[in-house]
């Protein structure tokens, strides 16, 4: 019998499969399709201090082996998330969840995290300093190691639960940013967020997305994500949640060999809403195929020898 359990900052997950923020809502929408308690955990929709309508439409552009989105952190704001969304989530999911937090200032990140830190079902705070879809916020913090460290420190000052910083791949040196976050007190790293991309409509000769550019995700970005997880694993001593283009159980194993303790699955949920369930069901078979008895034993295995 293979062992799929992994541990993130003291939280034991039945398996490493975590739907990524922005692709799984607040959980209860997918609970209508299957029992989401089969998941290791999930990262709920990015939450900000105030309600956000998001970016103008169109927000989505298709492309080979992926998609581009520019939703712009649409959400009802942290107070409504706590009063309305989390009670509905708790009714269908009985495990700790990951609270994904966006912000436009240090104070905003800190205040939103402080509120969510008090919620019983929140197990981990995932601080998104890497969103490419909003102006004057998000990614501007994630592309400078000093600002990334400052966000980390501010959040850690007002929280008690593990804090994972979600990093942007749209940088020249992601390792220095990861190390700065670790030195500032981060308990873990989530990586990578989407790459910056765009499409142009040949008929109108204008960008497809109203915001012109957006976050490129899907299977095409996995080699980039894998490379970055591999690099950061060698530089830090805190857990990594790896993500970017994962669509199969084999991808999960590959990402864990690169150094991820758990994985998040994003764009694939929008193509096949059952993909996380299917990966969890096929994971033991793939582990057996590659003579893997325990997933925890293979974390960072590609670095050996």
C-alpha positions in Angstrom: 0.0 0.0 0.0 1.5 3.3 -1.0 1.5 6.4 1.2 0.3 9.6 -0.4 0.4 11.7 2.8 2.5 14.9 2.9 3.0 17.5 5.7 3.0 21.2 5.1 4.1 23.3 8.2 2.7 20.7 10.6 -0.5 20.2 8.7 -0.9 16.6 7.4 -2.5 16.3 4.0 -4.0 13.0 2.8 -2.4 13.7 -0.5 -0.5 16.6 -2.1 -3.2 17.7 -4.5 -4.4 21.3 -3.9 -6.6 23.2 -6.4 -5.1 26.6 -7.1 -6.6 29.9 -6.1 -8.8 31.4 -8.7 -9.7 28.1 -10.3 -11.8 26.5 -7.5 -13.9 29.4 -6.2 -14.6 28.9 -2.5 -15.0 25.1 -2.9 -18.7 24.7 -2.6 -19.2 25.2 -6.4 -17.1 22.1 -7.1 -18.7 20.2 -4.1 -21.8 19.9 -6.3 -19.8 17.7 -8.7 -17.9 15.5 -6.3 -16.9 15.1 -2.6 -14.1 17.6 -2.4 -12.9 16.1 0.9 -10.8 13.8 -1.3 -8.5 16.8 -1.8 -5.4 17.4 0.3 -6.6 21.0 0.7 -7.5 23.8 -1.6 -6.6 27.5 -2.0 -9.7 29.6 -2.2 -10.3 32.6 -4.5 -7.9 35.5 -4.0 -9.3 37.8 -1.3 -8.6 41.5 -0.9 -9.5 44.0 1.9 -12.3 45.6 -0.2 -14.7 44.1 -2.8 -13.3 44.1 -6.3 -15.3 43.9 -9.6 -12.1 43.0 -11.4 -10.9 44.0 -14.9 -13.0 44.9 -17.9 -14.0 42.2 -20.3 -12.9 40.3 -22.3 -10.8 38.7 -19.7 -9.9 35.3 -21.2 -7.9 34.4 -24.3 -7.3 30.9 -25.5 -3.9 29.8 -26.8 -2.2 26.5 -27.6 -1.5 24.4 -24.5 -2.9 27.0 -22.2 -4.9 30.2 -21.6 -4.5 33.8 -20.7 -6.6 35.4 -18.0 -7.0 38.9 -16.7 -9.8 38.6 -14.2 -8.2 41.1 -11.8 -8.8 39.6 -8.4 -12.6 39.8 -8.5 -13.9 39.0 -5.1 -16.5 40.2 -2.5 -13.8 41.5 0.0 -12.5 39.8 3.2 -15.4 40.7 5.5 -18.0 39.0 3.2 -15.7 36.1 2.6 -15.6 35.5 6.3 -19.3 36.1 6.9 -20.8 34.4 3.8 -18.3 32.3 1.9 -16.4 30.5 4.7 -19.6 29.1 6.4 -20.7 27.7 3.0 -17.3 26.2 2.5 -17.2 24.6 6.0 -20.5 22.8 5.2 -18.8 20.9 2.4 -15.2 20.7 3.3 -13.9 19.4 6.7 -10.1 20.0 6.3 -7.9 23.1 6.8 -7.9 25.4 3.7 -5.4 27.8 2.2 -6.5 31.4 2.3 -5.1 33.3 -0.7 -4.6 37.0 -0.1 -4.1 39.9 -2.5 -3.3 43.5 -1.7 -2.2 46.9 -2.9 -0.2 48.1 0.1 1.7 46.6 3.0 -1.1 47.6 5.4 -3.8 46.0 3.2 -1.9 42.7 3.1 -1.4 42.8 6.8 -5.0 43.7 7.7 -6.6 41.1 5.4 -4.2 38.3 6.7 -4.9 39.3 10.3 -8.6 38.8 9.8 -8.3 35.5 8.0 -5.7 34.3 10.5 -8.5 34.2 13.1 -10.7 31.9 11.1 -10.6 28.3 12.4 -10.7 26.6 9.1 -7.8 28.5 7.6 -4.7 26.4 7.9 -2.3 28.4 5.8 -2.2 32.0 4.5 -1.0 32.2 0.9 0.2 35.8 0.2 -0.1 36.6 -3.4 2.6 39.1 -4.3 2.7 37.9 -7.9 -0.6 38.7 -9.7 0.1 40.0 -13.2 -3.4 41.2 -13.8 -3.7 44.3 -11.5 -2.1 47.7 -11.7 -0.1 49.2 -8.8 -0.2 46.1 -6.7 0.4 42.4 -6.6 3.3 41.7 -8.9 5.0 45.0 -8.1 5.7 43.6 -4.7 6.8 40.2 -6.1 9.4 41.5 -8.5 11.6 43.2 -5.9 13.2 41.1 -3.2 13.2 44.0 -0.7 9.5 44.6 -1.1 8.8 40.8 -1.0 10.6 40.6 2.3 8.7 43.7 3.7 5.3 42.2 2.8 6.4 38.9 4.5 7.5 40.7 7.7 4.4 42.8 7.9 2.1 39.8 7.6 4.1 37.7 10.1 3.9 40.5 12.7 0.1 40.1 12.8 -0.5 36.4 12.2 0.1 33.1 14.0 -0.5 30.6 11.2 1.9 29.5 8.5 2.5 32.1 5.8 3.4 31.0 2.3 4.5 33.7 -0.2 3.3 33.2 -3.8 6.0 34.2 -6.2 6.0 35.6 -9.7 8.0 33.9 -12.5 8.2 37.3 -14.3 11.6 38.0 -12.8 15.2 37.5 -13.7 16.2 35.9 -10.3 13.4 34.1 -8.5 15.9 32.5 -6.1 16.9 35.8 -4.5 13.3 36.7 -3.9 12.5 33.3 -2.3 15.6 33.6 -0.1 14.5 37.1 1.0 11.1 35.9 1.9 12.6 33.0 3.9 14.9 35.4 5.8 11.9 37.7 6.5 10.1 34.8 8.2 8.1 33.0 5.5 7.0 29.5 6.5 6.9 28.3 2.9 6.8 29.3 -0.8 4.1 28.9 -3.4 5.4 29.0 -7.0 4.9 29.8 -9.7 2.1 32.2 -10.6 1.3 32.8 -14.2 3.6 34.1 -16.8 2.8 37.4 -18.5 1.4 36.9 -22.0 -1.0 38.3 -24.6 -2.9 37.4 -27.8 -3.9 39.7 -30.8 -7.1 39.3 -32.7 -6.2 39.2 -36.4 -9.6 40.6 -37.5 -9.6 43.6 -35.2 -5.8 43.8 -35.1 -6.1 44.6 -31.4 -5.2 42.7 -28.2 -7.9 40.1 -27.4 -7.9 40.9 -23.7 -9.2 44.4 -22.6 -6.3 44.7 -20.2 -4.0 43.9 -23.2 -1.9 41.4 -21.2 -2.7 38.7 -18.7 -1.5 35.7 -16.9 -0.5 32.7 -19.2 -1.2 29.3 -17.6 -1.7 25.7 -18.7 0.5 22.8 -19.6 2.9 24.8 -21.7 4.4 26.5 -18.6 5.3 23.4 -16.7 8.9 23.2 -17.8 9.4 26.8 -16.5 7.7 26.1 -13.2 9.7 22.9 -12.8 13.0 24.7 -13.4 12.1 27.4 -10.9 11.0 25.0 -8.2 14.2 23.0 -8.7 16.3 26.2 -8.3 14.5 27.5 -5.2 14.6 24.1 -3.5 18.4 24.2 -3.6 18.4 27.7 -2.0 15.8 27.6 0.8 15.0 25.4 3.8 11.2 25.9 3.8 8.5 23.9 2.0 7.5 24.7 -1.5 4.0 24.3 -3.0 4.8 23.7 -6.7 2.4 24.7 -9.5 2.3 25.6 -13.1 1.0 23.4 -15.9 0.3 20.3 -13.8 -2.4 18.1 -15.5 -1.5 14.5 -14.6 -0.3 12.3 -11.7 3.0 11.9 -13.5 3.4 15.7 -13.5 2.8 15.7 -9.7 5.6 13.2 -9.2 7.9 15.2 -11.4 7.2 18.4 -9.5 7.8 16.7 -6.2 11.1 15.3 -7.4 12.1 18.9 -8.3 11.4 19.9 -4.7 7.7 20.5 -4.1 6.2 19.1 -0.9 2.7 19.6 -2.4 1.3 20.8 -5.7 -1.5 23.1 -6.9 -3.5 22.5 -10.0 -4.9 25.6 -11.7 -5.9 25.9 -15.4 -6.6 22.2 -15.7 -9.6 22.7 -13.4 -11.2 25.0 -16.0 -10.8 22.4 -18.7 -11.9 19.4 -16.7 -13.6 20.1 -13.3 -12.9 16.5 -12.2 -9.1 16.7 -12.9 -8.0 16.9 -9.2 -10.2 13.9 -8.3 -8.9 11.9 -11.2 -5.3 12.7 -10.4 -5.8 11.6 -6.7 -7.4 8.4 -7.9 -4.5 7.6 -10.4 -1.6 8.7 -8.1 -1.2 5.4 -6.3 -1.0 3.5 -9.6 1.7 5.9 -10.9 3.6 5.6 -7.6 3.6 1.9 -7.9 4.7 2.1 -11.6 7.8 4.0 -10.5 8.5 2.0 -7.3 7.5 4.9 -5.0 6.2 3.7 -1.6 5.9 7.2 0.0 5.6 10.6 -1.6 7.4 12.3 1.3 10.5 10.2 0.4 10.8 11.6 -3.1 10.6 15.3 -2.3 13.7 16.9 -3.9 14.7 13.4 -5.2 16.0 14.8 -8.4 18.8 16.7 -6.5 20.4 13.5 -5.2 23.5 12.2 -7.0 
